[in-house]
Amino acid sequence: MTAAAELRAMGERLARLEARVAITELLARYGRALDEWNEDDMRALIAADVVARHDAVAPPFTGVETLINVMRALRPKVQAVQHFITNAHVEPGPDGDHAVARAFVFAVHDTGVAQGGKLLQAGGAYRMEVGRADNIVGWQIRTIEVTETWLDPRLLTDLYTDSPMSQHGA
């Protein structure tokens, strides 16, 4: 291999590594935006026309504003929420501008434990299609698929019964 070819190959490897790090950061910022109820970050990190599936909770829906409305509806019912996103794996697309990110998620919803409320938990997996974007991390979420492996059924009865998510289809 010539020096020019080696340099080109090294540049391609570096670009893939940088993309993986940025996409892993995107997942972390997504979890933080949910947990901190940060609508501005959600709009920056998630495409306006995102398609989301959260099968245990509702039919597929489209739009970051729908997701934000879901979070607004949850806010009075939940004092705090934490998404632990781990074991991220990024599969870069051949063009370098698209990728699929997969990760496990463990979510805890505090409905006011200190006042006699509940901790409602769920565990599962994310699959997100992402694309390059001009935002804080250089990537944006285009699709979100949430597959619950297990969940406390009270999440459905206590939190999502009147959710705007259950009222929107794709």
LUMPA-536397 format. One record per residue (C-alpha): residue in three letters; z, x, y. Coordinates in pm, 1 decimal, always signed. Last residue first. Example, Ala and Ser with C-alpha at 12.3 -4.5 7.8 and 13.67 -1.06 7.14 Angstrom:
// LUMPA-536397
@code = SER; pz = +714.0; px = +1367.0; py = -106.0
@code = ALA; pz = +780.0; px = +1230.0; py = -450.0
// end
This chain:
// LUMPA-536397
@code = ALA; pz = +1173.2; px = -4795.0; py = +755.3
@code = GLY; pz = +1416.5; px = -5082.2; py = +755.1
@code = HIS; pz = +1694.7; px = -5158.6; py = +999.3
@code = GLN; pz = +1995.5; px = -5394.0; py = +967.0
@code = SER; pz = +2201.2; px = -5187.0; py = +723.2
@code = MET; pz = +2182.4; px = -4892.2; py = +963.7
@code = PRO; pz = +2317.2; px = -5109.9; py = +1247.0
@code = SER; pz = +2640.8; px = -5113.7; py = +1043.6
@code = ASP; pz = +2818.5; px = -5444.1; py = +991.1
@code = THR; pz = +2941.7; px = -5373.7; py = +636.0
@code = TYR; pz = +2932.8; px = -4996.1; py = +680.7
@code = LEU; pz = +3292.1; px = -4897.7; py = +745.6
@code = ASP; pz = +3545.3; px = -5096.6; py = +544.1
@code = THR; pz = +3340.1; px = -5241.9; py = +257.8
@code = LEU; pz = +3094.6; px = -4955.5; py = +208.7
@code = LEU; pz = +3337.3; px = -4671.9; py = +269.5
@code = ARG; pz = +3589.1; px = -4871.0; py = +62.9
@code = PRO; pz = +3376.6; px = -4785.3; py = -241.3
@code = ASP; pz = +3507.2; px = -4426.0; py = -227.6
@code = LEU; pz = +3199.7; px = -4221.0; py = -301.5
@code = TRP; pz = +3028.4; px = -4025.6; py = -577.2
@code = THR; pz = +2706.6; px = -3832.1; py = -624.1
@code = GLU; pz = +2569.4; px = -3982.4; py = -304.7
@code = THR; pz = +2210.7; px = -3889.7; py = -232.4
@code = VAL; pz = +2135.4; px = -3849.3; py = +136.3
@code = GLU; pz = +1773.1; px = -3803.5; py = +238.4
@code = ILE; pz = +1701.5; px = -3693.5; py = +593.8
@code = THR; pz = +1350.5; px = -3648.6; py = +729.4
@code = ARG; pz = +1211.0; px = -3465.2; py = +1033.9
@code = ILE; pz = +1508.9; px = -3237.7; py = +1117.4
@code = GLN; pz = +1424.6; px = -2994.1; py = +1395.5
@code = TRP; pz = +1384.4; px = -2616.2; py = +1411.9
@code = GLY; pz = +1395.9; px = -2354.6; py = +1689.4
@code = VAL; pz = +1776.0; px = -2349.2; py = +1698.5
@code = ILE; pz = +1845.2; px = -2477.3; py = +2050.6
@code = ASN; pz = +1519.7; px = -2671.0; py = +2080.0
@code = ASP; pz = +1142.1; px = -2610.7; py = +2092.2
@code = ALA; pz = +1065.3; px = -2721.6; py = +1740.5
@code = ARG; pz = +959.3; px = -2585.0; py = +1403.5
@code = GLY; pz = +976.4; px = -2837.2; py = +1123.8
@code = VAL; pz = +1238.6; px = -2969.6; py = +886.7
@code = GLU; pz = +1234.7; px = -3181.9; py = +572.8
@code = MET; pz = +1587.1; px = -3258.5; py = +470.4
@code = ARG; pz = +1746.9; px = -3307.2; py = +130.5
@code = TYR; pz = +2119.2; px = -3364.9; py = +148.2
@code = ALA; pz = +2351.3; px = -3390.6; py = -150.3
@code = GLY; pz = +2659.2; px = -3581.0; py = -251.2
@code = GLY; pz = +3026.1; px = -3633.3; py = -197.4
@code = ALA; pz = +3216.7; px = -3917.7; py = -39.1
@code = GLN; pz = +3561.8; px = -3966.6; py = +103.3
@code = LEU; pz = +3763.2; px = -4236.3; py = +277.7
@code = LEU; pz = +4095.6; px = -4118.8; py = +415.9
@code = LYS; pz = +4289.4; px = -4435.1; py = +489.5
@code = GLY; pz = +4494.1; px = -4599.4; py = +763.7
@code = GLY; pz = +4873.4; px = -4616.9; py = +788.5
@code = GLN; pz = +4903.7; px = -4496.6; py = +1148.8
@code = ALA; pz = +4878.0; px = -4124.4; py = +1071.5
@code = VAL; pz = +4596.5; px = -4204.7; py = +829.6
@code = GLY; pz = +4387.9; px = -4353.4; py = +1107.7
@code = THR; pz = +4048.6; px = -4442.2; py = +962.5
@code = ASP; pz = +3984.8; px = -4078.2; py = +870.0
@code = HIS; pz = +3635.9; px = -4036.4; py = +720.3
@code = VAL; pz = +3584.8; px = -3734.3; py = +492.0
@code = ALA; pz = +3239.6; px = -3612.2; py = +396.6
@code = PHE; pz = +3151.2; px = -3359.9; py = +124.8
@code = VAL; pz = +2791.4; px = -3245.9; py = +147.8
@code = PHE; pz = +2575.0; px = -3032.6; py = -80.0
@code = ALA; pz = +2266.4; px = -2869.8; py = +60.3
@code = ARG; pz = +1887.2; px = -2881.1; py = +48.8
@code = ALA; pz = +1650.4; px = -2770.1; py = +321.1
@code = VAL; pz = +1275.7; px = -2823.1; py = +292.3
@code = ALA; pz = +1052.9; px = -2621.1; py = +519.5
@code = HIS; pz = +782.1; px = -2644.6; py = +782.8
@code = ASP; pz = +634.8; px = -2400.5; py = +1034.5
@code = GLY; pz = +595.1; px = -2101.2; py = +801.4
@code = ASP; pz = +257.5; px = -2231.8; py = +679.5
@code = PRO; pz = +344.8; px = -2196.2; py = +310.4
@code = GLY; pz = +657.9; px = -2407.8; py = +344.7
@code = PRO; pz = +997.0; px = -2244.1; py = +340.8
@code = GLU; pz = +1241.8; px = -2362.2; py = +73.0
@code = VAL; pz = +1591.5; px = -2337.2; py = +219.4
@code = HIS; pz = +1903.8; px = -2363.1; py = +6.4
@code = ALA; pz = +2236.9; px = -2458.3; py = +156.1
@code = ASN; pz = +2536.4; px = -2432.4; py = -75.0
@code = THR; pz = +2762.6; px = -2608.2; py = +173.8
@code = ILE; pz = +2791.2; px = -2886.8; py = +427.5
@code = PHE; pz = +3147.9; px = -3006.1; py = +487.9
@code = HIS; pz = +3110.0; px = -3317.7; py = +698.6
@code = GLN; pz = +3423.9; px = -3417.5; py = +885.6
@code = VAL; pz = +3501.3; px = -3753.0; py = +1040.4
@code = ALA; pz = +3774.7; px = -3850.1; py = +1282.3
@code = GLN; pz = +3939.7; px = -4159.9; py = +1424.9
@code = VAL; pz = +3705.8; px = -4394.6; py = +1239.0
@code = LYS; pz = +3659.1; px = -4769.7; py = +1291.0
@code = PRO; pz = +3587.1; px = -4763.4; py = +1665.6
@code = ARG; pz = +3336.4; px = -4476.1; py = +1615.2
@code = LEU; pz = +3148.2; px = -4630.0; py = +1323.7
@code = ALA; pz = +2930.2; px = -4856.6; py = +1539.3
@code = ARG; pz = +2846.9; px = -4566.1; py = +1771.7
@code = MET; pz = +2753.9; px = -4351.4; py = +1471.2
@code = VAL; pz = +2518.8; px = -4621.0; py = +1345.7
@code = ASN; pz = +2370.6; px = -4652.1; py = +1694.9
@code = ILE; pz = +2306.0; px = -4275.3; py = +1694.2
@code = LEU; pz = +2124.1; px = -4306.8; py = +1361.6
@code = THR; pz = +1913.1; px = -4590.1; py = +1501.9
@code = GLU; pz = +1839.0; px = -4375.7; py = +1808.8
@code = VAL; pz = +1728.6; px = -4091.6; py = +1580.9
@code = GLY; pz = +1456.9; px = -4314.5; py = +1445.1
@code = THR; pz = +1345.9; px = -4471.6; py = +1121.4
@code = PHE; pz = +1542.6; px = -4650.7; py = +852.6
@code = PRO; pz = +1565.8; px = -4644.0; py = +474.6
@code = PRO; pz = +1773.9; px = -4921.7; py = +316.8
@code = ALA; pz = +2149.9; px = -4905.2; py = +355.2
@code = VAL; pz = +2477.2; px = -4743.5; py = +248.2
@code = ALA; pz = +2436.7; px = -4614.8; py = -106.6
@code = ASP; pz = +2076.2; px = -4516.3; py = -38.0
@code = HIS; pz = +2119.7; px = -4311.5; py = +276.9
@code = ARG; pz = +1753.6; px = -4258.8; py = +355.2
@code = ALA; pz = +1639.2; px = -4137.3; py = +695.8
@code = VAL; pz = +1298.0; px = -4112.8; py = +857.2
@code = VAL; pz = +1313.7; px = -3917.9; py = +1181.7
@code = ASP; pz = +1094.6; px = -4052.8; py = +1463.1
@code = ALA; pz = +1290.1; px = -3897.7; py = +1751.1
@code = ALA; pz = +1320.8; px = -3574.7; py = +1552.0
@code = ILE; pz = +1678.9; px = -3460.5; py = +1489.6
@code = LEU; pz = +1840.1; px = -3148.1; py = +1636.4
@code = ALA; pz = +1797.0; px = -3220.4; py = +2006.9
@code = ARG; pz = +1871.4; px = -3593.7; py = +1983.9
@code = MET; pz = +2175.0; px = -3525.6; py = +1764.7
@code = ASP; pz = +2290.2; px = -3258.5; py = +2009.7
@code = ASP; pz = +2277.3; px = -3510.0; py = +2294.6
@code = GLU; pz = +2455.8; px = -3773.8; py = +2086.2
@code = ASN; pz = +2757.2; px = -3556.9; py = +2009.6
@code = TRP; pz = +2994.7; px = -3769.0; py = +1798.0
@code = GLU; pz = +3191.0; px = -3447.9; py = +1725.9
@code = ASP; pz = +3163.7; px = -3489.2; py = +1349.5
@code = LEU; pz = +2798.7; px = -3593.4; py = +1354.9
@code = ALA; pz = +2701.6; px = -3313.2; py = +1593.7
@code = ARG; pz = +2903.0; px = -3064.8; py = +1383.0
@code = GLY; pz = +2720.2; px = -3166.7; py = +1065.8
@code = TYR; pz = +2382.1; px = -3132.4; py = +1238.8
@code = ARG; pz = +2487.9; px = -2796.6; py = +1385.3
@code = ALA; pz = +2565.1; px = -2665.6; py = +1036.2
@code = LEU; pz = +2233.3; px = -2791.4; py = +898.4
@code = LEU; pz = +2042.1; px = -2635.8; py = +1190.6
@code = GLU; pz = +2227.1; px = -2305.5; py = +1134.0
@code = THR; pz = +2095.3; px = -2304.6; py = +775.4
@code = ILE; pz = +1751.7; px = -2370.0; py = +924.6
@code = ALA; pz = +1789.5; px = -2075.6; py = +1164.7
@code = VAL; pz = +1905.9; px = -1840.6; py = +887.1
@code = ARG; pz = +1620.8; px = -1944.0; py = +657.7
@code = ALA; pz = +1365.4; px = -1909.4; py = +937.3
@code = GLU; pz = +1492.4; px = -1560.5; py = +1024.1
@code = LEU; pz = +1466.8; px = -1461.2; py = +658.2
@code = ARG; pz = +1109.8; px = -1592.1; py = +632.4
@code = ALA; pz = +1010.0; px = -1409.2; py = +955.6
@code = LEU; pz = +1169.6; px = -1087.5; py = +825.6
@code = ARG; pz = +976.1; px = -1111.4; py = +500.4
@code = GLU; pz = +650.4; px = -1164.4; py = +693.6
@code = GLY; pz = +725.9; px = -868.0; py = +922.0
@code = MET; pz = +800.7; px = -648.3; py = +618.9
@code = ALA; pz = +468.8; px = -747.3; py = +462.6
@code = ARG; pz = +283.3; px = -658.6; py = +785.4
@code = LEU; pz = +463.1; px = -322.6; py = +805.0
@code = GLU; pz = +380.2; px = -247.2; py = +443.1
@code = ALA; pz = +15.4; px = -341.0; py = +502.9
@code = ALA; pz = -1.3; px = -114.3; py = +809.7
@code = ALA; pz = +164.6; px = +170.8; py = +618.9
@code = THR; pz = -91.1; px = +134.6; py = +340.7
@code = MET; pz = +0.0; px = +0.0; py = +0.0
// end
